[in-house]
Amino acid sequence: MNDSDKLLDLLPDVRDGLNRKERLVLYCLMQTQNEFKDRNVPTITLYGRVLEHIDMSQAEFQHILSKMVGLTRNSDDPTRPGQ
């Protein structure tokens, strides 16, 4: 993989703002939910499915999941509206 490919993995797509890895996590989640008949998918199962497609650290995977569900480093900030 050359430098331009690595850069393309990080850049968000103009259509939805997701980068390649984020889109892959969503794709694997959708496929696995279908297999589980729309039940909750265990995180470790999803991580395994993602690893079948792309190399990703556990920390990066957790960061993507947190970002997708709206959890950020400041999610426990009591000054945020709606808390």
N, C-alpha and C positions, 0 to 999 in steps of 0.2 A: 504494500500500500504506500503510495507516494504522498507527499505533503499536501497536494491539492485534494486528494481523496479524504485525508484526515480533516482538512478544513471544511469540506462539504458535509462531513458527518456532524460538525458542530453548528453549522449555519441553519437557522430556522427557515422553513419553507414559507414563501409569501402567502400561500393559500390558507394555512391554518396556524402558523407560528411554531409548528413542531419540527424538531430536527429528526434525523434518520433514526436515532436510537429511541427517542420518545415514541415515534410512530410505530416502531417495531414492538415496543412494550404494549402499546394499545392493540396492535394486531394480534399478538400472542394472547392477550387477555380475552379478546373477543373469541378467538378460536377455542381457547380452553373453557370459557364460560359455555360455549355451545356444547362441548363434550361433557361438561358437568351439568347439562340441562338447566342453564341459567342460575345455578347455585353459586355461592361464593367460592372463589378459587384461592386455595392456600398460597401464600406469598412464595414459599419455597418451590411449589410446583410451577408457578409463573416464572420464577427466576430460572429454573431448569429449562423451560421452554424457550426463554429468551437466549440462554447460552447455546442452544442448538443452532441459533442463527448468527450470533455475534458475540465477540468477547467483551465482557463487561464486568467490572468489579462489583462486589456486593454493595459497597458504599455508593457507587454511581447509580446502581439499580434502585437503592433506597431513596436516593436524592430525586430520581425521576418520579418514583411513586409518590413521594411527599409533595412534589411540585404539582402533580396531577390532581391530588385530592385537596390541594390548597393549603397544605402545611408548609410553613417556612420557618426559618429560625426565629422569627418574631411572632409566631402563632400563639405563644403563651403571654403575649404582651397585654396586660389588663387595660391599657389605654386605647386599644383598638376598638372601633365601633362593633357592636354586636356581641361583645363579650359579656 
